[in-house]
Amino acid sequence: MNRLIYNFILLVCFSFGFAQNAKKNLAPKDSKPTVINDGSKKSVKANSPKATFDQYRIISIEKDTTYVDTSLTIQKEYKYNYLRKDIFGLLPFANEGQTYTVLDYGLKTQNSFPEIGFSGKHFNYLEVNDINYYSVATPITELYFKTVMQQGQSLDAIISVNTSERFNFSIAYKGIRSLGRYINQLSSAGNFRFTSSYNTVNKRYYMNFHYTGQDLLNGENGGLTTVSDFTSANPDFDNRERLAVYLRDAESFLKGKRFFVDHSFRINTNDVSNNLYITHQFNFETKFFEYSQKTIASTIGTTKFNRFGDAYVFSDLKNQTHYNKMYNKVGAIYENKTLGKFQFFAEDFRYNYYYDRVLVLESGVIPNKLSQEINTVGGQYEYRKNKWNGVFTASNSISKQPMSNLDAKLHYKLNEKNEFIFQYQLISKIPDVTYTLFQSDFVAYNWSNNFKNEKINNFEATAKTQWLTASLQVSSLNDHLYFTNVSTIDNQQLISPKQYENTINYLSIKASREFKWWKLALDNTILYQKVDQQDPILNVPQIVTRNSLYFTNYFFKKALYLQTGFTLNYFTSYYINDYNPVVAEAFVQNNTKVGDYPMLDFFINARIRQTRIFLKAEHFNSKMSGNNFLTAPNYPYRDFTIRFGLVWTFFQ
């Protein structure tokens, strides 16, 4: 990965130098001088107009458009993290680049097609919907940097260039290395992506393409063997490397590559009231997951035992899982400028999931491969006019494997300050593949199942008003799949997939409101969750809250914009899910409650032109509140840490 980083830095330098010599203004000659959203006014000569902010576009796979924004707001503070997004509802593990505990179940997105699984490794993995495309008037570069817990750094850099108004390409790389403060907790990851966008002169053909190459390596220590050593606040254990862990030489590694194309062609020559389009979407992706553990036995004090049960090998255990998928979607769209868009499509989804052996056990035969070809047909209606925006999609399988998806989204914008969003989704989801088939050198971690489809009935309503933002989610889950520990021995994890036969009903209400007075602001987000179930399968905290009190002001003749304050994160105590590194999944446990502890951060942020500087004292109250802060039954949350960094945007 180091060689890739060095090559990327050289590429950044080369592109930056190239951009200096490139044509610097693609804006029309009659465009008005405009600030590129950095909050400061610039004097512009009449014969040298600047590109307007709306000429620096960021476009999602759904064709939603935002603009490059260099402002400094409280939302930018929330998004200044390794995932580069607001992580309210996610509780990070102790080291940057590790997995997360999900506090807000509503964050989980539902896809009716089966995926590989190993969800604990996919928080940092960029999916198709995470990739953006660009259209920029002049070359743009953004650099993200942030310090980590120990021995390393986190970097995210992107260059986007339009060689003409019709062709754009971007190159980006996100990397991290952090040793962490506990034994065997290294995080080392790299996410490379290349995107391009193109359209013809007559705008009949549009194409978005991206390639990603990603690798995520984590040291897996299995958590603390004796949690009381941590919670006792004994100063002998202030050096976290003195705390004993289950695994000292275990690692997990996820690697993936993806080629993606989304393009469309308008059949009629001119864009008129009635148009006909042909669309095609292609996705080919390979993934490889490996869990390795050189020493099988774990130690608590002087007692040795097998954390994950008996194994077929005495040392150098190595589980390897291979997966590849290919997805094609072909559709035809009829567009009427008054009635909207009518689309009919067909999908072909096929995957191969395989190991290098067939296991013949007393319980039965565990095959080495699982392959499926799933074909669906469906339709979509899209209406965008005036204050209304609606997309209604339905698809159903026509192959042997049953599957269906009904998705309806309706957006009503009353005015600039008030809008309402409604969504209903009914899914019959094919189980992710790790629930169905898994092989391991650990005896108990081998299974072949034939689970039923998960049925998910979900309704969401969101109101974004000038007074507050509020959302309601109501879900009904049938045939819910989950992992649980079937071992009856303390400190041992024998994880197995299960399917819950009864119905689980889930309710959440989330509200956000910011109060401002003078140069002070109080930003609040609170989440309430309730689960109705006969057995404790879906466990969530009842209350999750985040509150930020901060001060903002300009200094040095408005050359410096300062933002400083405190953020409180809190969630009520509940039976939090545990984490298993062998399958890289969270699993249900009902023995240990975690929560009911405050997490206080102090931050000082500043903006100078297009540069935003961040300084934060994370969890500075850890010494005052006692060592009861955990993110899973055996995994501590983060200690007090001072971290800093910046986000620097260059407009060439």
N, C-alpha and C positions, 0 to 999 in steps of 0.2 A: 504494500500500500504506500510505503514511503516514496518509491520511485514514481508512482502515479501522482503523488502530491507535488513532487519536484517538477514533473512534466507539466502539471497544471499551472504552477506558478510561472514557469517560463512562458506558457501559452497566454496567461493573463498579461504578463509584461509585453509580449509581442503584440497582442490585440490592443493594448492600451496605446502603444506607440503607433500602431496602424491607424487607430481611431483619431489620433492627433492630426494626421495628415489627410484624413478622409474629408469629404464634403460635410461641413458642419451644420448646415441648416437645410432641412427638407421641407420646411413650412412654406406655405404659399406667400408670395410677395406682399399680398395685402393683409397678412395676418397681423394682429395687434400684439405689441410687446406684452408678455404675460409672465408672471412668476411661475416657476415649476414647483409650486406647492411646498416651498420651504419656509414660508412665513415671513420673508423679508422682501422689500421692494428694491428693484435694481434700475439704475438709469440705463436706458437703451437708446442708441443712436437711431435716427429715423431710417437710415439706409441699411441698418443691420437688425432686422426684426428677429425676435426669439420664437422658438417653437412653443406652442401653447401646451398646457398640462395634459389636455385630452389627446395629444399626439404621442403620449407615452402610455400605451395601453397594455394591460395584463388580461389575457383571455383564458377562461377555463374551458374544460372539455365540453361543458354545457353551453358554451358561447356567451356566458356572462362576462361582462367587461368591467374592470376597475382600472384605476390609474396609479402610476408610480407616486408614492406619497412619502415625503421626507419630513412630515410634521412629527412632533413629539406629544403624544397624548397618553393617558393612563392605559389605553388599550395597547399601545406600543410597549409599555412596561410589562403588561401581561404576556405579550407575545415574544418577549426577549428571552428565549430559552432554546434548548437544543432542537425541539420539534418545530420551532418557528410558528407557533400558534398558541392561542389561549388554552391553557391546560386546566381550567376550572373543571373539577370532577375527576381529575387524574392525580394520583398520589405517587410521586416518583420514588424509586428505591434510592439507596444511599449514594450510589455513584452515578454520575452523569453517563448516559448511554446505556443504562440498564432498562429493565422492563418497568411497568407502571401497574399500580393497583387501581382498578376502575371503581370510583365512588359513585358516579352518575351512570346508571345502567342505560339511560336514554342516549348516551353517546354512541352506543353500538349500532352500526349500520347493518342492514340486512340485505343479503344478495341471495337469490334463489339458486344460483349455480354453486356447486361444491368447490371449496378452495382446499389448499394443502393442510391448513391447520397451523400448529405452532404459533398461536396468536400472541404469546408473550414476546416473540421476537419480531413482531410486525409493527410495533408502535413507531419504530424508527425507519421502517421500510416504506419507500415512496411508491404508492399505488398509482393506477392510471388517473384517478381523480385528483391526485396530489400534484400532477404536472401542469404547469401553466405555459401558455404560449404568449408571444410578445409582438408588438408592433410599435416601433420607436422612431421618432423623427431624426434623432442623432444617436450614436452609440452610447450605451449606458452600462456602467459597471457598479455592482454593489458588493461590498465586503462586510461580512459579519465575523466578529471575533469575540470570544468569551473565554475567560480562564475556567479551569475545572478544579476538582477537589485536590488533586495531587499529581504532579509529574505528567503534564500534558497540556492540551489546549483544544478548543473547539473552533472550527472555521467553516464558513459557508460563503462561497464566492460565485458570482454569476456575471457573465458578459452577454449582452444582447445587442445585435447589430442588424440594421436593415440595409442590405446592399442596394435596394431600390424600395419604392413604396409597396411593391408586391411580394418581396421575399425577405424573410427574417430568419435568422438563426441565433441560437443562444447555446452557450456552453457553461455548465455549472458543476461545482464539486463541493460536497459537504463532508467534512472529515472530523473525527474526534479521536483523541487518545487521552485516557484518564486512568491512572493506576488505582485510585480510590484509597480509602483509609483502612479498610479491612483486608484481611488475608484473602488472596485469590479473587480479586474483584475488578480486574482489568477490563476496561472497555476500549475497543479499537474498531472503528467502523469507517467506511467510505461509501458515499452515494454520488456516483457520477451520472449526469444526465446531459443529453444533447437534444435540442428541439429545433424544428424548422417549420415555417408557415409560408404558404405560397398561394397566390391566386393569379389567374390570367388577366390580360388587359381588359377584356370584355366582362370579367367577373362571372364567367359561367362555371369555372372550376375553382374549387377551394380545397386546400390540403393542409392538414396538421400531421406532423410526424415527430416521434420522439424515440430515443434509445436510452435505456438506463442500465447501468452496471453497478450492483450494490453488494457489499460484503459487511457482515456484522459479526464481530467476535467478542465474546464475553467470558471472563473467568467466572465459574459457577462455584461458590463456596457452600451452597446449601443452607445458609443461615447459621446462626449461633447455636452451639451445642448446649450452652447453659445461659439462658436468657437472664437469669437472676444476676449473673456477673455484670450484665449491662444495666439492668434496672436498679441495682443497688447503689449506683452512683459512686462506687468505690474508686477513689482517685488512682489506684493502681492500674485501672483499665481505661484511664483517659487516653492513653496510647492504644488506639483501637486494634492495633496489630497483636496485642496481648490476648484479645478475646478469641477463644477457641471456636473453630468452625468445623462443619461436617466434612467438607471437601477442600483439599489443598491443591489438587492438580487436575480438576475437572474443567472442561471448556465446552461451550456451545458455539456453533458457527453456522450462519445462514448466508448463502450466496445466491444471487439471482441476476438474470439478464432478461431484458424485454425489448421487443421491437413492436411499435404501435403506429398504425396509420388510420386516420379518419379523414375521408375525402368525399366530395359531392360534385355532381355535374348537372347543370341546368340544360335540359334538352332543347327548349326553345331558345332562339338566338337572342332575343331582347327580353329584358325584365319588364313584364307586363302584368296586367291584373290577374291573369291565370298562368301559373308556371308549373312545370313538371320537372322533378329532379330524380336522379338516381344517386343513392348513397351507399357507401361501403365502409365498414370498420373492421380492422384486422388487428389481432393481438396475439403475438407468440411470445411465450415466457417460459424460462427454465428456472428451477429452484433446486438447491441442494442444502440439506440440513445434516449437520453432524454433531453428535454428542460424544465426547471422549472423556475417559476417566482412567488414569494410569493405575492408581491404587484403589482397589475395590473396597476395602474395609475403612470404616470411619472410627474415630476414637472419642469417647467421653471419659475424661479422667484417665484411668488405666484400662478401661473396658473397651474392647473392640467389637464391632458389630457391622452388619451390612445395612447401610442407610436405605437402599432400594431393594433389599432382599437378596436371595441367592443369585449367582451369576454362572454362566456357562464357561467363563474364562477366569483365570486367577489374577490377571493384571492386563494393563493396556487395552481396556474395553473401548470399543469404538462402534457406535451406531451410525449408519449412514442411510439417509433417505433421499431418493431422487424423484423429481416431479417435473413434468412439462405439460403445457397446455397450449391449445390453439383455438382461437375464437374468431369467427367470421359472422358479420351481420350485414345483410344486403337488404336494401329497402327502396321503395319508390314513394315519392312525396308529391301530392297535388296541393298547390298553394293557391288560394283565392284571397286577395288582399282584403276582402270584406269578411269572409267566413272563417279564415284561418288556414292551418295546414293539416292535411290528412295523410298519414303515413301508414304503409303496410310493409312489414318486414319479416324476414326469416333469419333465424340464428342457428349456427352450428358451433357447438362447444364440445371439444374432445380433450381428454387428458390421459396421461400415463403416470402412474405412481408405482414405484417399484423398489425392490431390494435385490440382493445378489444371491438369495437362497430360498428354498422351500423348507419349512419346519414341519416335521412330523412328531407331534406330541401326543401324550396320553389323552389330552382333552380334544384332540382333533388335528387337522392339517391347517397350518397357517400358510397361505399362498404367498408368493413373492411379488405379485403384481396385481394391480387393480386398474383397469382401463374402461372408460365409458365414452360413448358418443351420444350427445344429447342434442336433439333438434327441436326448435320451437318456432311457432308462427305467432304473429301478434300485430297489433295496430296501435297507433298513437294519434291523438288529436291535440293540436296546439293552437291556442287563441291568444293573441297579443293585440290589444287595442284599447286606447284611452287609459282608463284606470284599471283595467282587468288584464290578468295574465294567468293563463291556465294551461296545464299539460296533463293529459290523461292517457295512461299507457296500460295495455293489457296484453299478456302473452301466455301461451300454454304449450306444454310439451306435446310433440307428436311421435316421440320415440318411446321405447319400452319403459324408461325411467320416468315416472310421473313428476310433474313440476308445474307450478303456475305462479304468476305474478300479476297483481292488480295494483296500480299506483296512480293516485290522483292528487294533483297539486293545484291549488287555486290561490292567486295573489291579487289582493285588491289594495290599491294605493289611493287613499282618500285625498291626501295632499302631501306636501314635502315633509311634513312632520308626523304623519299618521298613516300606517299601513297594516294590513292584516293578511296572515298566511294560514292556509288550511291544507292539511295533507292526510290522506288515508291510504293505507297499504295493507294488502292481504296477500300473504306469501305462503306457498308450500315449498319449503326449502330442502334440497338434498343435503344430507349431512356432510360436513367437512371430512376429508379423507382420513385424518388421524383417528376419528371416532370409529371408522369402519375397519381399518387395517393398520397394524403397527407391529414392527419387529424390533427386538433388542437382545443384547447379550444378557440382560437381566431376565431371569426366568419369568417373573410375574408380568413383565411388560411385553407380552406377545398376545395379540388377539385378532380375531376376524369376526366381525359382527354384521348383522343385517338389520340395521335400525330403520324405523319408519321416517318419513319426512317430518321435519319440524313445521308446525303450522303457527304462523304469527299474524295476528290481527292488531293493527296499530293505527291510532288516530292522534294527530297533533294539531294544535291551534296556537298561533303566535300573534301577539299584538305588539307592534312597535309604535308607541305613541309619544307625544311630547311630554307626557307625565312619567311614564315608565315603560319598560319592556317586560312582557310577561308571556309565559308559554305553559300550555297544558298538554300532557301526554298520557294517553290511556292505552294499555297494551294487554292483549290476552295471548298467552303462550300455551300451546298444546304439544305434547310429545317433545318436550324440551330436553336437549342433550347437555350433559355436564360431566365433569370429572370429579371423582371422590376417592378418598383413601380407604381401601378395604382392609388394611392391616389392623390387627388387634394388639400389636406390640408398640409400646411407647418409642418415640423417636424414629420409627420406621415408616417409610412411605411406599405403599404398593398402590399406585394410581391406576384407576380403571374407569373407562367411560360407561355412563349409565343413561337411560332414557326415562324421564318422569312421565308416568301415565296420566296423572291428574292435571288439571288446569291451573296455571299461575296467572293471576291478575296483577298488573303493575300500574301504579298511578304516580305521576310526578307533576309538581307545580314549581316553576322557576320564575323569579321576578328580579329585575335589575332596575336600579334608580340611582342617579347621581344628583347630589344636592350641592349647590355652589353658593358661596357668600364671599364677597370681596375677592381675595386671591386664594381662598381656601376651597377645597372640594372634598366631599365624602362620597365615594363610589361604593355601592352595595350590591351584592348578588347573593341571593339565598335560594336554596333548593330544598323542597320537601318531597320525600318519597314514601310510598306505602305499598306493601306487597301483601296480597291475599293468597295464601297457599296452605294446603293441609300439612305439608312437611317443609322443613327449613332448607330449601334448595336454592332459591334466589335470595341471597342476603345482601342488603344495602343499608347504608346509614340513613336514619330518618331525616336528619338535617345536615346539610353541607352549606357553609357560608364563607364568603370572602368580603372583607371590608377594607377599603383604602382611604386613609385621611392624608391629604397631601396639599402642598403649597406650590404655587407657580408664579413666576414673575420674570420680566425682562431686566437685563443688566447691561452696562457698558453701551449705552445708546442703542439698545435693542440688538446688539451683536450677539449676546448670549441669552438663551432662554433656559431657565432653570426649573426643574421639577423635583421636589423632595417630599418624602413622607413615609408613612408606615402602612403595611398591609398585614391584616390578620386573616389566616386561614384556619378553619375549624370544622370538624365533623363529629357527630355523636358516636358513642361507642356501639359496636355491633360485631357479629361474628364475621370478621373479614376473611376473604378468600386467602388461602395459602398458595405458594408457588412451587412448582416442580420443574427442575431444569431438564430432566430426561425427555419429557414431552413438551417442554416450554409452554406450559399451560397453567392457569390458575385453577385451583380445585376447591370444592366446598369443604369447609370444616366447621364444626359446631362445638368446639371445646374452649377456644380462646377468644375473648372479646378485645378489640383494639379500637382506640379512638378516645374522644373526650379530652384532648390536649390541644392547647393553642399553638399555632406556628406563626411567629411574628418576624417580619422582614422590615428592614429599614433601607431606603433607597435614595440615592441622589443621582438624577439624570440631567443631562444638559444637551442643548442643540446649538451648534455653531454652523450656520449656513446649512449644508446638506449632511452634516456629520452629527450623529447622535451618540453621546457617551453615557455609559451606564455603570454605576457603582452600587453594589448591594451587600448588605450584611444579612445573610440568610439565616433564619431561625436563631436570632441572637438571644432569644429567651430560653434556649435549651438548658443552660446551666441553672436557671431559676425555677423552672417548672418541673424538674425531676426527670430522670431517664425512663419515662414511660412512653416515649414516642417510638412507635413501630409502624411499619408499612405492610407487614405480614407477621404471623405469629412468631417467627424466628428471625425476621429481617428488620434491623433498625432503620428509622428514618434518618434524614441528614442532620449532622451536627452543625453547630455554629460555624459558618464559613463566610469569608469576605471574598467577593468575586467582582470582576470588572471586565469591561469590554466596550465595543463600539459597533455601530452600523454606519458605514460610509458609502454614500451614493455619489458616483461621478457622472455628470452629464457632459459629453464631449461636444 
